[in-house]
Amino acid sequence: MAKKKRRIVEEAPEEYEFTPAQFDEREFILKDIYGTKVLFVVTALAVVVGVIAALIYSIANGEYWYGGMILSFATVLGMKKLLMVLGFRVDLLEMKTMLGNYLLFLMLALGICIVAINAPFM
């Protein structure tokens, strides 16, 4: 027996129209500027904590190296409250922005401490 040929009926393509969500440009820019201000404060705080950690290290002749580490982590744990005391509304920032600030603080404080405990400075 011969097979019957199937005739493919082409369906009309569905019409899809992309409608973007509402975007408030002013709110985006203000949030970005606010996040940048917090970033500058976190950076300045990291430099200060890095220098203090280097001073702790050099005063103890390298025996209490963990003093600077404890200071850095304690500052990270209290950073949200510290920023609130300084007048920043941390609740306006996203969690991933604050996590980035915390990691930046730890890396910058560590880098400043390492640079400060080496030959040209100490």
C-alpha atoms as one frame of an Amber mdcrd trajectory, in Angstrom:
protein
   0.000   0.000   0.000   1.081   3.450  -0.681   1.480   5.919   2.165  -0.645
   8.978   2.165   1.198  12.225   1.888   0.611  14.599   4.718   0.001  18.084
   3.782   1.485  20.544   6.244  -0.714  23.458   6.854   1.291  26.461   7.862
  -0.163  28.354  10.756  -0.061  32.086  10.870   2.809  33.277  13.104   1.769
  34.627  16.447   2.161  38.314  16.845   4.242  39.279  19.854   4.848  42.803
  20.945   7.483  43.589  23.562   6.395  46.165  26.102   9.197  47.256  28.442
   8.510  47.912  32.101   8.328  51.462  33.361  11.788  52.890  33.990  12.303
  55.846  36.267  15.559  57.408  35.114  15.704  59.944  37.940  15.356  57.252
  40.619  18.055  55.156  38.925  20.502  58.063  38.790  19.829  59.104  42.391
  20.292  55.531  43.642  23.534  55.253  41.678  24.875  58.532  43.085  23.892
  57.460  46.591  25.681  54.126  46.160  28.784  55.966  44.960  28.778  58.187
  48.065  28.595  55.117  50.283  31.425  53.551  48.267  33.648  56.587  48.900
  32.975  56.406  52.640  33.709  52.666  52.693  36.947  53.265  50.778  38.104
  55.962  53.205  37.195  53.736  56.140  39.191  50.852  54.620  42.285  53.049
  54.315  41.988  54.107  57.958  41.448  50.552  59.207  44.331  49.283  57.044
  46.728  51.835  58.558  45.530  51.023  62.093  45.979  47.290  61.412  49.527
  47.962  60.189  50.256  49.971  63.346  48.934  47.116  65.514  51.174  44.713
  63.614  54.287  46.869  63.907  53.786  47.747  67.595  53.490  44.063  68.488
  56.529  43.173  66.310  54.428  40.849  64.181  53.323  38.635  67.050  49.689
  39.779  67.067  48.952  39.773  63.354  45.383  38.691  63.993  44.599  41.978
  65.785  44.238  43.786  62.469  42.183  40.954  61.054  39.802  41.047  64.003
  39.541  44.827  63.634  38.728  44.501  59.923  36.030  41.880  60.402  34.544
  43.742  63.363  34.331  46.859  61.196  32.567  44.893  58.452  30.079  43.510
  60.970  29.342  46.993  62.287  29.532  48.835  58.991  25.772  49.048  58.480
  25.293  50.691  61.878  28.323  52.910  61.319  26.934  54.124  57.997  23.601
  54.822  59.673  25.387  56.884  62.338  27.106  58.837  59.562  23.696  59.697
  58.108  23.383  57.221  55.235  20.202  55.247  54.625  21.611  51.808  53.946
  18.146  50.357  53.401  18.003  52.165  50.034  20.931  50.099  48.725  20.539
  46.604  47.345  22.072  43.650  49.173  24.479  42.870  46.330  25.755  46.462
  46.447  26.447  46.162  50.155  28.156  42.788  49.683  30.382  44.418  47.081
  31.168  47.202  49.540  32.045  44.668  52.253  34.377  42.731  49.958  35.974
  45.912  48.674  36.545  47.042  52.256  38.230  43.779  53.252  40.482  43.657
  50.185  41.460  47.322  50.376  42.143  47.191  54.122  44.287  44.083  53.604
  46.179  45.707  50.736  46.848  48.908  52.688  48.017  46.877  55.676  50.403
  44.776  53.567  51.851  47.820  51.856  52.207  49.693  55.152  54.070  46.915
  57.011  56.743  46.549  54.341  60.096  48.268  53.988  59.516  51.775  52.636
  56.856  52.651  55.202  57.782  50.848  58.426
